[in-house]
Amino acid sequence: MELNAAVAKYLEVVKEYRQPMPLSSFGLPKDELEAMLGAWDEDYHLHRHFELLSPDADPSGVRENRATYSVRGLGYSAIVIHESIREVLAPNANHDAAPNAANDAAHDAE
């Protein structure tokens, strides 16, 4: 899955940046999803724009859909994508889905 499509899917599911989404919501086979997330995690330019959440760290609203995926030897069940991902997306990507810049700015200031 291309990055633009993954971000579009994320926004389709959670409606705004900085909200947890179960990894299973990408709708990809386990091995394909793990490879995609592993590549993102290793990419310096992408890694800072998302957080992978372990099953113990994901919020209660995500737990009912919990499936665990292995990324670089660690188990994760959800993802949070920051609005800053827009910096690396192609110019023609859809960025109109309810951005939450105030929360991103507040989080980045921490």
TABELMO-V188861 format. One line per field, one symbol per residue. ss: DSSP state (2 for helix, 1 for strand, 0 for the rest). phi: phi as a letter, one per 20 degrees, with the letter a starting at -180 (. if undefined). burial: + if it has 24 or more other C-alpha atoms within 12 Angstrom, else -. A space follows every 50 residues. Layout:
ss->???
phi->???
burial->???
This chain:
ss->00222222222222000000112222000222222222222202222001 11100000022220000011100111011110222220000000000000 2222222220
phi->.fggfffffgfffdmbfmdfcggfffmdggfffffffffffeegfegfdb cedfgfeffgfegfdfcdceclndeccbccdegfggfdffgefedeekfc ffffffffff
burial->--+--++++++-++-+++++++++++------++-+++-++----+--++ +++++--+---+---++++++---++++++++++++--------+---+- ----------
